[in-house]
């Protein structure tokens, strides 16, 4: 087995954004299910939140290659 | 430059890594003109030709091509620019957002087009350049509207916050709004394309190695690996479209934030 601890660290750090992205889409689905006509309003907000939560995983991914 | 696993086939399996993104020069020894450069030029030609052909013979009753072109334009104009920036100011930014979206989209989709199969945005320099343009635009627009100090105040001082917490908030807001925004914008695009391409490489090269070079029954493991490569190719198509959309959506949001009136 070869590899660095960076791999393990990145795997651990991806848990947080994973949960965050899940919560965001859960809330989005909930919102659309309760009020389908709000879909157009909620969609950009959901994707924005998704992008912001994902940024943490992305930074970890880059640090994995730098470190 | 480390050997490219597609060119040099050794008996040992070479795990895909960041060395797979260092492509050999196309013309002579120029390190500058490599496959990503060629793909950038190709994407410009594709986007320009498509929309030129679609808009060339514009008629009141649109043909198939004109209909597709208008649909593509309307998506960015109404779905991103007007909804995010607001109907008063959005028209100024439509050409930029429109070109940005289709440029990024075509370059991302190169990642799954057979025979090309390299997302240009997995080279971080391209993403830095695009995010740099966005950074210049949203800061420039804000400075033009509010003045330099006014813009700094607008973007770093949140409204309705008690004064004693401002020394803590202003540096945080400055770092997050001015310094980190272009970084996350570019790295998000880059890392998604990079990781996606790496994922496909692992499944395709690993599956091929298992199928052709492994011992005995282990070869059978190559079949599900290649099937999963197909599944992940479709998943990548989704990610590539989504990332192009998010890049343009965030660019529009930053501009909208710079243009917002004082509260």
Interface residues (C-beta under 8 A of the other chain):
Chain A: X40 X44 X47 X48 X50 X51 X54 X55 X58 X59 X61 X62 X65
Chain B: X18 X83 X84 X184 X187 X188 X191 X192 X194 X195 X242 X245 X246 X249 X250 X253
